[in-house]
Amino acid sequence: MALFQKKPQTSTSAPLYTVGANKTILIIGLGNPGKEYEGTRHNIGFAALDDFAKRNDFPAWINKKDLKCHLTSLQMGQSRVILAKPTTFVNNSGEAAQAVQHFYRVYNPTTVAIYDELAIKFGQIRTRVGGSDAGHNGVKSLIAHIGDDFGRIRIGVGNEISEKADAADFVLGKFTKAEQEKLPELLKEVGVLMTEYVFGGVLPHETRTIS
């Protein structure tokens, strides 16, 4: 179900992709709200934020209906870090991203989206700034609403089954038993990447693989 939305004429971009002192960082995890979607591949963005929030003692999540997301924030070093889980369902994630950016005056150079990537094998994490949507409707919505020059942490969910299965059915399915055993390590590494970004100020273009 592709989204057909007009790209905004005004840019939310600023020229630099580094985080300095007293900055506000927005990290958006993509996923679908509701118990029935918990533990699915498409919700790994939510899982990554939940794990990061727990490890770093963020306050309890608040349902911000006006911003179309669940939100929590914490001062980490010299940066205020806002975590957001859209309640719009994956395909309309850009609505929440735009609302949060406007309310907190956050721009794309300090915005990072975390989401599942079918074209990347499970166990790999790839980071970069900018790029296409690669067929991901949630990313397509983000680009339509805020532009394409935000940071991405892409978590691989592909396996031997995904190559033969319907893509929509596959991402809405649960991880295999073997994958579930490795999920804690995978989410921990995603958290390491987030921490490095918060304190280091740069999101590199790289690939990490858990064993």
N, CA and C of each residue as an Amber inpcrd file, in Angstrom:
protein
   633
   0.8460000  -1.1930000   0.0000000   0.0000000   0.0000000   0.0000000
   0.8790000   1.2390000   0.0000000   1.1970000   1.7340000  -1.1740000
   2.0850000   2.8740000  -1.2750000   1.3520000   4.1530000  -0.8970000
   2.1110000   5.1220000  -0.4560000   1.5440000   6.4140000  -0.1100000
   1.8320000   7.3890000  -1.2400000   0.8490000   8.1870000  -1.5980000
   1.0350000   9.1680000  -2.6420000   0.7490000  10.5250000  -2.0250000
   1.8060000  11.1670000  -1.5610000   1.6440000  12.4450000  -0.9050000
   2.6160000  13.4450000  -1.5080000   2.1760000  14.6730000  -1.6010000
   3.0100000  15.7060000  -2.1830000   4.1380000  16.0680000  -1.2260000
   5.3460000  16.1240000  -1.7600000   6.4990000  16.4600000  -0.9340000
   6.4090000  17.9280000  -0.5270000   6.6470000  18.2180000   0.7590000
   6.5380000  19.6060000   1.2110000   7.5180000  20.5040000   0.4950000
   7.0950000  21.7480000   0.2670000   7.9290000  22.7070000  -0.4380000
   9.0250000  23.2760000   0.4590000   8.7540000  23.3820000   1.7350000
   9.7400000  23.9260000   2.6610000  10.5690000  22.8000000   3.2420000
  11.8390000  23.0530000   3.4030000  12.7540000  22.0180000   3.9060000
  12.9250000  22.1420000   5.4000000  13.0470000  21.0060000   6.0860000
  13.3240000  21.0010000   7.5210000  14.8040000  20.7880000   7.7720000
  15.5880000  20.8760000   6.7220000  17.0000000  20.5460000   6.8180000
  17.8290000  21.7350000   7.2870000  18.9210000  21.4140000   7.9450000
  19.9530000  22.3720000   8.2760000  21.2350000  21.8330000   7.6590000
  22.2550000  22.6550000   7.4870000  23.3910000  22.2370000   6.6750000
  24.3310000  21.2060000   7.2520000  24.3770000  21.0430000   8.5480000
  25.3800000  20.1680000   9.1360000  24.7660000  18.8900000   9.6990000
  25.5710000  17.8140000   9.7190000  25.0950000  16.5300000  10.2130000
  25.8570000  16.1080000  11.4590000  26.2270000  17.0680000  12.2650000
  26.8910000  16.7800000  13.5350000  26.0660000  17.3500000  14.6630000
  26.2010000  16.7570000  15.8400000  25.4390000  17.1750000  17.0050000
  26.3620000  17.9210000  17.9490000  26.0590000  19.1570000  18.2360000
  26.8890000  19.9400000  19.1440000  26.2780000  20.0200000  20.5220000
  26.7190000  21.0110000  21.2890000  26.2530000  21.1650000  22.6630000
  24.8020000  21.6320000  22.6920000  24.0770000  21.1640000  23.6930000
  22.7120000  21.6090000  23.9500000  21.7920000  21.4360000  22.7460000
  21.9130000  20.3060000  22.0930000  21.0620000  20.0040000  20.9540000
  19.9060000  19.1050000  21.3810000  18.8520000  19.1280000  20.5750000
  17.7480000  18.1970000  20.7650000  17.8100000  17.1560000  19.6610000
  17.8440000  15.9020000  20.0500000  17.9200000  14.7900000  19.1080000
  16.6010000  14.0350000  19.1210000  16.0770000  13.7510000  17.9480000
  14.8350000  12.9840000  17.8210000  15.1560000  11.6270000  17.2140000
  14.7940000  10.5640000  17.9120000  14.9700000   9.2070000  17.3990000
  13.5830000   8.5810000  17.2800000  13.2170000   8.2300000  16.0560000
  11.8920000   7.6820000  15.7690000  12.0170000   6.2010000  15.4420000
  11.2750000   5.3760000  16.1570000  11.2280000   3.9550000  15.8490000
   9.9360000   3.6500000  15.1100000  10.0340000   2.9480000  13.9950000
   8.8220000   2.6440000  13.2290000   8.1990000   1.3300000  13.6840000
   6.8760000   1.2960000  13.6600000   6.1510000   0.1030000  14.0680000
   4.6630000   0.3590000  14.0530000   3.8890000  -0.6700000  14.3210000
   2.4300000  -0.5620000  14.3840000   1.9690000  -0.6500000  15.8340000
   1.0330000   0.1960000  16.2460000   0.5120000   0.1240000  17.6090000
  -0.4220000  -1.0660000  17.7900000  -0.5060000  -1.5670000  19.0060000
  -1.4250000  -2.6690000  19.2910000  -0.7130000  -3.9460000  19.6600000
  -1.3220000  -4.6840000  20.5730000  -0.7360000  -5.9280000  21.0760000
  -0.4860000  -6.9450000  19.9640000  -1.3660000  -6.9650000  18.9720000
  -1.2510000  -7.9770000  17.9310000  -0.0020000  -7.8230000  17.0780000
   0.6240000  -6.6390000  17.1330000   1.8170000  -6.4000000  16.3280000
   3.1170000  -6.5220000  17.1220000   3.0010000  -6.7130000  18.4270000
   4.2010000  -6.8320000  19.2460000   4.9980000  -8.0700000  18.8460000
   6.2970000  -7.9230000  18.7400000   7.1520000  -9.0450000  18.4000000
   7.2540000  -9.3560000  16.9260000   6.5940000  -8.5400000  16.0820000
   6.6970000  -8.7590000  14.6430000   7.9340000  -8.0520000  14.0900000
   8.3460000  -8.4770000  12.9110000   9.5340000  -7.8950000  12.2770000
   9.3370000  -6.4040000  11.9960000   8.1400000  -6.0340000  11.5890000
   7.8530000  -4.6370000  11.2520000   7.9410000  -3.7260000  12.4720000
   7.8960000  -4.2970000  13.6640000   7.9110000  -3.5020000  14.8890000
   9.2690000  -3.4580000  15.5700000  10.3120000  -3.8560000  14.8740000
  11.6150000  -3.8860000  15.5250000  12.1040000  -2.4710000  15.8680000
  11.5990000  -1.4710000  15.1620000  11.9330000  -0.0880000  15.5230000
  11.3970000   0.2760000  16.8960000  10.1500000  -0.1440000  17.1770000
   9.5800000   0.0560000  18.5060000  10.4000000  -0.6950000  19.5610000
  10.7360000  -1.9460000  19.2550000  11.4880000  -2.7750000  20.2040000
  12.8420000  -2.1530000  20.5310000  13.4890000  -1.5770000  19.5210000
  14.7950000  -0.9540000  19.7350000  14.6800000   0.2460000  20.6650000
  13.6420000   1.0440000  20.4890000  13.4590000   2.1990000  21.3680000
  13.0940000   1.7710000  22.7790000  12.2470000   0.7630000  22.9060000
  11.8850000   0.2680000  24.2380000  13.1200000  -0.2270000  24.9850000
  13.9850000  -0.9570000  24.2840000  15.1970000  -1.4900000  24.8990000
  16.1390000  -0.3640000  25.2980000  16.3130000   0.6120000  24.4220000
  17.1990000   1.7500000  24.7030000  16.6740000   2.5700000  25.8740000
  15.3610000   2.8080000  25.8960000  14.7580000   3.5810000  26.9820000
  14.9370000   2.8810000  28.3260000  14.7740000   1.5720000  28.3340000
  14.9150000   0.8030000  29.5680000  16.3530000   0.8180000  30.0590000
  17.3070000   0.6440000  29.1590000  18.7210000   0.6010000  29.5370000
  19.2220000   1.9420000  30.0740000  18.6010000   3.0190000  29.6250000
  19.0650000   4.3500000  29.9980000  18.1270000   5.0770000  30.9620000
  17.1650000   4.3380000  31.5230000  16.2650000   4.8870000  32.5470000
  15.4900000   6.1210000  32.0770000  14.9530000   6.0420000  30.8660000
  14.0610000   7.1060000  30.4100000  12.7790000   7.0710000  31.2370000
  12.0750000   8.1950000  31.3600000  10.7730000   8.1990000  32.0340000
   9.7700000   7.3310000  31.2680000   8.6380000   7.0640000  31.9040000
   7.5970000   6.2590000  31.2660000   7.1080000   6.9250000  29.9800000
   6.7050000   6.1020000  29.0150000   6.1670000   6.6140000  27.7620000
   4.8560000   7.3620000  28.0020000   4.6690000   8.4510000  27.2790000
   3.4430000   9.2490000  27.3610000   2.7630000   9.2290000  25.9960000
   1.4660000   9.0140000  25.9780000   0.7060000   9.0430000  24.7360000
   0.3900000  10.4920000  24.3820000   1.1000000  11.0190000  23.3960000
   0.9020000  12.4080000  22.9620000  -0.0120000  12.3910000  21.7320000
  -1.3150000  12.4790000  21.9930000  -2.2750000  12.3690000  20.8950000
  -2.1130000  13.4790000  19.8680000  -1.7690000  14.6840000  20.3320000
  -1.6090000  15.7970000  19.4070000  -0.3960000  15.6180000  18.4980000
   0.5960000  14.8390000  18.9570000   1.7970000  14.5820000  18.1650000
   1.7670000  13.1960000  17.5130000   0.6760000  12.4710000  17.6970000
   0.4520000  11.1760000  17.0540000   1.5510000  10.1590000  17.3710000
   1.9390000  10.1140000  18.6520000   2.9980000   9.1780000  19.0190000
   3.0280000   8.9530000  20.5250000   3.7280000   7.8940000  20.9230000
   4.1330000   7.7240000  22.3080000   5.5270000   8.3200000  22.4090000
   5.7730000   9.0600000  23.4770000   7.0040000   9.8470000  23.5540000
   7.6060000   9.8100000  24.9440000   8.9300000   9.8290000  25.0050000
   9.6620000   9.9860000  26.2470000  10.9380000  10.7430000  25.9320000
  11.4990000  11.4450000  26.9140000  12.7210000  12.2060000  26.6550000
  13.6110000  12.2130000  27.8860000  14.8930000  12.4440000  27.6520000
  15.8830000  12.4270000  28.7250000  17.0850000  13.2620000  28.3020000
  17.6840000  13.9570000  29.2650000  18.9270000  14.6610000  29.0010000
  20.0780000  13.6650000  29.0870000  20.8130000  13.5260000  27.9920000
  21.9660000  12.6310000  27.9550000  23.1870000  13.4620000  27.5900000
  24.0500000  13.6970000  28.5490000  25.1860000  14.5710000  28.3060000
  24.6880000  15.9690000  28.0110000  25.1040000  16.5120000  26.8750000
  24.6930000  17.8660000  26.4970000  23.5240000  17.8690000  25.5260000
  22.9100000  16.7440000  25.3340000  21.8100000  16.6610000  24.3730000
  20.5200000  16.2020000  25.0360000  19.4280000  16.8020000  24.6340000
  18.1140000  16.3100000  25.0120000  17.7100000  15.2780000  23.9660000
  17.4140000  14.0810000  24.4080000  17.0770000  12.9930000  23.4880000
  15.5910000  12.6820000  23.5950000  14.8940000  12.8090000  22.4840000
  13.4650000  12.5050000  22.4140000  13.2840000  11.2020000  21.6590000
  12.5910000  10.2590000  22.2630000  12.2550000   9.0000000  21.5930000
  10.7740000   9.0320000  21.2420000  10.4470000   8.6540000  20.0120000
   9.0500000   8.7020000  19.5740000   8.6580000   7.4240000  18.8440000
   7.4990000   6.8790000  19.2130000   6.9200000   5.7160000  18.5410000
   5.5700000   6.1520000  17.9560000   5.5030000   6.3720000  16.6510000
   4.2490000   6.8280000  16.0360000   3.0790000   5.8890000  16.3210000
   1.9190000   6.4730000  16.5200000   0.6940000   5.6940000  16.7160000
  -0.1510000   5.7090000  15.4400000   0.4530000   6.0860000  14.3470000
  -0.2440000   6.2590000  13.0700000  -0.2510000   4.9990000  12.2120000
   0.3980000   3.9140000  12.6990000   0.7150000   2.7430000  11.8940000
   1.8730000   3.1130000  10.9620000   2.6380000   2.1070000  10.5830000
   3.8890000   2.3190000   9.8550000   3.7140000   3.2090000   8.6330000
   2.6850000   2.9350000   7.8350000   2.5450000   3.6200000   6.5490000
   2.3240000   5.1180000   6.6460000   1.9840000   5.6250000   7.8310000
   1.7760000   7.0660000   8.0170000   2.7330000   7.6500000   9.0590000
   3.8870000   7.0460000   9.2070000   4.8500000   7.4680000  10.2160000
   5.2910000   8.9210000  10.0580000   5.2890000   9.4130000   8.8300000
   5.7260000  10.7840000   8.5890000   4.8680000  11.8300000   9.2630000
   3.5880000  11.5140000   9.4840000   2.7050000  12.4740000  10.1550000
   3.1960000  12.7610000  11.5690000   3.5710000  11.7040000  12.2730000
   4.0880000  11.8800000  13.6410000   5.4450000  12.5590000  13.6300000
   6.3140000  12.1470000  12.7220000   7.6500000  12.7430000  12.6490000
   7.5680000  14.2410000  12.4100000   6.7190000  14.6450000  11.4970000
   6.5600000  16.0640000  11.1950000   6.0110000  16.8250000  12.3920000
   5.0150000  16.2470000  13.0700000   4.4130000  16.9110000  14.2240000
   5.4250000  17.1000000  15.3600000   6.2040000  16.0630000  15.6410000
   7.2050000  16.1540000  16.7130000   8.3020000  17.1500000  16.3460000
   8.7640000  17.0880000  15.1110000   9.7890000  18.0370000  14.6770000
   9.3110000  19.4750000  14.8300000   8.1220000  19.7680000  14.3930000
   7.6040000  21.1340000  14.4680000   7.4290000  21.5860000  15.9160000
   6.9050000  20.7110000  16.7590000   6.6390000  21.0880000  18.1480000
   7.9300000  21.3560000  18.9130000   8.9270000  20.4880000  18.7230000
  10.1810000  20.6170000  19.4800000  11.2820000  21.3400000  18.6920000
  10.9630000  21.7930000  17.4940000  11.9260000  22.5070000  16.6460000
  13.1840000  21.6650000  16.4220000  12.9520000  20.4440000  16.0040000
  14.0400000  19.5240000  15.6720000  14.1380000  19.4510000  14.1540000
  15.3500000  19.3360000  13.6570000  15.5540000  19.3060000  12.2100000
  16.1780000  17.9780000  11.7860000  16.1960000  17.7260000  10.5060000
  16.6560000  16.4270000  10.0040000  18.0850000  16.0570000  10.3960000
  19.0210000  16.9980000  10.4880000  20.3780000  16.6180000  10.8840000
  20.4750000  16.0180000  12.2870000  19.4490000  16.2330000  13.1110000
  19.4390000  15.6080000  14.4330000  18.2150000  14.7030000  14.6000000
  17.7650000  14.1370000  13.4860000  16.6680000  13.1710000  13.4890000
  17.1650000  11.8480000  12.9270000  16.8610000  10.7580000  13.6310000
  17.2450000   9.4170000  13.2000000  16.0170000   8.5100000  13.2420000
  15.8120000   7.7440000  12.1860000  14.7270000   6.7690000  12.1450000
  15.3020000   5.3640000  12.2340000  14.6470000   4.5090000  13.0060000
  15.0690000   3.1180000  13.1600000  13.9540000   2.2280000  12.6340000
  14.3020000   1.3100000  11.7340000  13.2430000   0.5000000  11.1310000
  13.7960000  -0.7960000  10.5510000  12.8850000  -1.6980000  10.2260000
  13.2270000  -2.9850000   9.6380000  13.5820000  -2.8280000   8.1710000
  14.5220000  -3.6390000   7.7020000  14.9400000  -3.6020000   6.2990000
  14.9510000  -5.0210000   5.7520000  14.0320000  -5.2980000   4.8520000
  13.8670000  -6.6440000   4.3030000  15.0560000  -7.0620000   3.4360000
  15.7000000  -6.1010000   2.7960000  16.8000000  -6.4180000   1.8860000
  18.1110000  -6.7110000   2.6240000  18.1150000  -6.5390000   3.9360000
  19.3080000  -6.7930000   4.7460000  19.0650000  -8.0410000   5.5820000
  20.0420000  -8.9210000   5.6270000  19.9090000 -10.1630000   6.3780000
  19.8020000  -9.9070000   7.8820000  19.0280000 -10.7650000   8.5420000
  18.9110000 -10.6840000  10.0010000  20.3050000 -10.7970000  10.6270000
  20.5610000  -9.9350000  11.6130000  21.8590000  -9.9190000  12.2790000
  22.7430000  -8.7790000  11.8330000  22.3370000  -8.0950000  10.7410000
  23.0890000  -6.9400000  10.2630000  22.3520000  -5.6430000  10.5720000
  23.1190000  -4.6080000  10.8610000  22.5860000  -3.2740000  11.1020000
  23.3640000  -2.3190000  10.2090000  22.6720000  -1.5250000   9.4350000
  23.3380000  -0.5620000   8.5680000  22.8830000   0.8550000   8.8960000
  23.8360000   1.7640000   8.9280000  23.5380000   3.1630000   9.2330000
  23.9680000   4.0500000   8.0710000  23.2410000   5.1270000   7.9050000
  23.5860000   6.1150000   6.8880000  22.7130000   7.3460000   7.0830000
  23.0440000   8.3990000   6.3610000  22.2240000   9.6080000   6.3200000
  21.6900000   9.7510000   4.9060000  20.3760000   9.9620000   4.7750000
  19.7640000  10.1550000   3.4800000  19.5650000   8.8500000   2.7270000
  19.0170000   8.9790000   1.5180000  18.7780000   7.7980000   0.6920000
  17.3160000   7.6830000   0.2920000  16.9990000   6.6100000  -0.4240000
  15.6370000   6.3730000  -0.8900000  14.8360000   5.6190000   0.1610000
  13.5760000   5.3400000  -0.1580000  12.7410000   4.5770000   0.7630000
  12.9400000   3.0750000   0.6080000  13.5700000   2.6310000  -0.4960000
  13.8460000   1.2140000  -0.7640000  12.5910000   0.3450000  -0.6330000
  11.4440000   0.9090000  -0.9750000  10.2060000   0.1520000  -0.9410000
   9.5390000   0.0590000   0.4160000  10.0940000   0.7400000   1.4290000
   9.5180000   0.7140000   2.7770000   8.5020000   1.8420000   2.8950000
   7.2300000   1.5010000   3.0700000   6.1830000   2.5190000   3.0880000
   6.2970000   3.4890000   4.2540000   6.8340000   3.0340000   5.3820000
   7.0380000   3.9400000   6.5060000   8.0750000   4.9960000   6.1870000
   9.1520000   4.5910000   5.5470000  10.2000000   5.5390000   5.1490000
   9.6780000   6.4590000   4.0510000   8.8610000   5.9070000   3.1530000
   8.2410000   6.7120000   2.0950000   7.4110000   7.8380000   2.7120000
   6.6960000   7.5320000   3.7920000   5.9020000   8.5410000   4.4850000
   6.7990000   9.5830000   5.1550000   7.8960000   9.1320000   5.7660000
   8.8370000  10.0770000   6.3820000   9.3680000  11.0530000   5.3380000
   9.8000000  10.5230000   4.1930000  10.3630000  11.3700000   3.1440000
   9.3240000  12.3730000   2.6310000   8.0670000  11.9210000   2.4960000
   7.0020000  12.7990000   2.0110000   6.7460000  13.9610000   2.9560000
   6.9450000  13.7330000   4.2480000   6.6070000  14.7580000   5.2450000
   7.7910000  15.6000000   5.7140000   8.9870000  15.0210000   5.7780000
  10.1130000  15.7900000   6.3290000  11.3220000  15.8390000   5.3910000
  11.2510000  15.2190000   4.2280000  12.4060000  15.1780000   3.3430000
  13.1940000  13.8910000   3.5580000  14.2850000  13.7340000   2.8050000
  15.0000000  12.4520000   2.8460000  16.3440000  12.4970000   3.5630000
  16.7480000  13.6510000   4.0770000  18.1010000  13.7930000   4.6200000
  18.1760000  13.5990000   6.1340000  17.4640000  12.6060000   6.6430000
  17.5470000  12.2630000   8.0670000  18.4110000  11.0110000   8.2100000
  18.8600000  10.7410000   9.4190000  19.6750000   9.5580000   9.6590000
  18.8220000   8.3030000   9.7050000  19.4310000   7.1740000   9.3260000
  18.7000000   5.9000000   9.3460000  19.5370000   4.8260000  10.0330000
  18.8970000   4.0780000  10.8880000  19.4680000   2.8500000  11.4390000
  18.5640000   1.7300000  10.9500000  19.0670000   0.9500000   9.9890000
  18.2580000  -0.0730000   9.3260000  18.6240000  -1.4470000   9.8920000
  17.6460000  -2.1050000  10.4460000  17.8680000  -3.4050000  11.0880000
  17.4010000  -4.5030000  10.1430000  18.3190000  -5.3650000   9.7610000
  17.9860000  -6.4290000   8.8220000  17.0370000  -7.4600000   9.3960000
  16.0210000  -7.8220000   8.6140000  15.0680000  -8.8620000   9.0320000
  14.9570000  -9.9670000   7.9870000  15.7070000  -9.8650000   6.9070000
  15.6260000 -10.8500000   5.8400000  16.2330000 -12.1980000   6.2130000
  15.6920000 -13.2590000   5.6710000  16.2440000 -14.6080000   5.8590000
  15.8780000 -15.4690000   4.6500000  16.1320000 -16.7520000   4.7330000
  15.8540000 -17.6200000   3.5900000  14.3570000 -17.7070000   3.2740000
  13.5140000 -17.4860000   4.2690000  12.0670000 -17.5320000   4.0510000
  11.5890000 -16.2920000   3.3090000  12.1740000 -15.1390000   3.6060000
  11.7120000 -13.8750000   3.0300000  11.8700000 -13.8310000   1.5190000
  12.8140000 -14.5990000   1.0060000  13.0510000 -14.5910000  -0.4220000
  11.9100000 -15.2400000  -1.2050000  11.1020000 -16.0450000  -0.5330000
  10.0120000 -16.7570000  -1.2010000   8.6300000 -16.2780000  -0.7390000
   8.5800000 -15.6420000   0.4220000   7.2950000 -15.2530000   0.9960000
   6.8240000 -13.9000000   0.4810000   5.5230000 -13.6280000   0.6450000
   4.9780000 -12.3100000   0.3640000   5.5730000 -11.3220000   1.3550000
   6.0820000 -10.2100000   0.8590000   6.7970000  -9.2590000   1.7070000
   5.9250000  -8.7310000   2.8480000   4.6780000  -8.3630000   2.5480000
   3.7950000  -7.8040000   3.5780000   3.5150000  -8.8210000   4.6750000
   3.2420000 -10.0510000   4.2780000   2.9750000 -11.1000000   5.2660000
   4.2280000 -11.3890000   6.0960000   5.3800000 -11.3600000   5.4550000
   6.6210000 -11.7020000   6.1440000   6.9470000 -10.6860000   7.2290000
   6.8940000  -9.4010000   6.9220000   7.2820000  -8.3910000   7.9190000
   6.2690000  -8.2960000   9.0550000   5.0460000  -8.7480000   8.8000000
   4.0420000  -8.7390000   9.8690000   4.0540000 -10.0390000  10.6750000
   4.9830000 -10.9220000  10.3300000   5.1190000 -12.1760000  11.0570000
   6.1190000 -12.0560000  12.1970000   6.1520000 -13.0910000  13.0340000
   7.0650000 -13.1250000  14.1800000   8.4400000 -13.6240000  13.7470000
   9.4290000 -13.2840000  14.5400000  10.7730000 -13.7960000  14.3060000
  10.8150000 -15.2950000  14.5890000  11.7320000 -15.9890000  13.9230000
  11.9020000 -17.4140000  14.1860000  12.4690000 -17.6100000  15.5870000
  12.4010000 -18.8240000  16.0830000  12.9280000 -19.1150000  17.4200000
  14.4120000 -18.7870000  17.5100000  15.1680000 -19.1320000  16.4670000
  16.6030000 -18.8480000  16.4540000  16.8620000 -17.3400000  16.4550000
  16.0350000 -16.6090000  15.7110000  16.1930000 -15.1570000  15.6630000
  15.8260000 -14.5180000  17.0010000  14.7880000 -15.0310000  17.6460000
  14.3780000 -14.4990000  18.9440000  15.4890000 -14.6240000  19.9790000
  16.2670000 -15.6900000  19.8730000  17.3700000 -15.8810000  20.8090000
  18.4700000 -14.8380000  20.6220000  18.5880000 -14.3170000  19.3970000
  19.6240000 -13.3270000  19.1000000  19.1370000 -11.8800000  19.2070000
  17.8260000 -11.7190000  19.3460000  17.2660000 -10.3660000  19.3830000
  17.8510000  -9.4910000  20.4930000  18.0060000  -9.9890000  21.7260000
  18.5730000  -9.1260000  22.7720000  19.9360000  -8.5490000  22.3920000
  20.7900000  -9.3790000  21.8080000  22.1110000  -8.9080000  21.3840000
  21.9900000  -7.8860000  20.2610000  21.0780000  -8.1390000  19.3380000
  20.8720000  -7.2270000  18.2160000  20.3710000  -5.8710000  18.7000000
  19.3880000  -5.8780000  19.5890000  18.8340000  -4.6290000  20.1080000
  19.8630000  -3.8790000  20.9490000  20.6890000  -4.6200000  21.6580000
  21.7550000  -3.9930000  22.4480000  22.7190000  -3.2510000  21.5450000
  23.0710000  -3.8470000  20.4050000  23.9970000  -3.2050000  19.4690000
  23.3730000  -1.9660000  18.8350000  22.0730000  -2.0210000  18.5590000
  21.3780000  -0.8360000  18.0590000  21.4540000   0.2790000  19.1040000
  21.3080000  -0.0910000  20.3640000  21.4250000   0.8740000  21.4440000
  22.8160000   1.4800000  21.5250000  23.8290000   0.6730000  21.2680000
  25.2020000   1.1720000  21.2390000  25.3530000   2.2230000  20.1400000
  24.7750000   1.9560000  18.9860000  24.8230000   2.9130000  17.8790000
  24.1330000   4.2210000  18.2520000  22.9870000   4.1330000  18.9120000
  22.2790000   5.3320000  19.3410000  23.1130000   6.1260000  20.3360000
  23.7190000   5.4230000  21.2860000  24.5430000   6.0940000  22.2930000
  25.7400000   6.7780000  21.6480000  26.3880000   6.0960000  20.7060000
  27.5260000   6.6830000  20.0000000  27.1080000   7.9380000  19.2500000
  25.9120000   7.9120000  18.6740000  25.4200000   9.0860000  17.9540000
  25.1450000  10.2380000  18.9120000  24.4970000   9.9420000  20.0220000
  24.1580000  10.9860000  20.9890000  25.4090000  11.6760000  21.5150000
  26.4210000  10.8900000  21.8650000  27.6120000  11.4730000  22.4760000
  28.7150000  11.8040000  21.4730000  28.7010000  11.1590000  20.3160000
  29.7350000  11.4150000  19.3240000  29.3410000  12.4290000  18.2720000
  28.0420000  12.5590000  18.0370000  27.5590000  13.5770000  17.1370000
  27.5400000  13.2210000  15.6640000  27.9430000  12.0090000  15.3010000
  27.9820000  11.6340000  13.8920000  27.3620000  10.2540000  13.7060000
  26.5580000  10.1140000  12.6590000  26.0210000   8.8050000  12.2960000
  26.7920000   8.3260000  11.0740000  27.7150000   7.3800000  11.2340000
  28.5580000   6.9600000  10.1100000  27.7950000   6.0970000   9.1200000
  28.3640000   5.9500000   7.9400000  27.8180000   5.0330000   6.9350000
  28.5580000   3.7090000   7.1200000  27.9400000   2.7620000   7.8070000
  28.6320000   1.5200000   8.1090000  27.6660000   0.3560000   8.2840000
  28.2180000  -0.8320000   8.3370000  27.4470000  -2.0500000   8.5910000
  28.0440000  -2.7700000   9.7810000  27.1890000  -3.1800000  10.7020000
  27.6230000  -3.9890000  11.8390000  26.8720000  -5.3170000  11.8060000
  27.5480000  -6.3510000  12.2390000  26.9570000  -7.6960000  12.2130000
  27.1610000  -8.3630000  13.5570000  26.0810000  -8.9190000  14.0980000
  26.2220000  -9.7120000  15.3330000  26.4680000 -11.1590000  14.9440000
  27.1730000 -11.8800000  15.7710000  27.5150000 -13.2770000  15.4530000
  26.3370000 -14.1990000  15.6970000
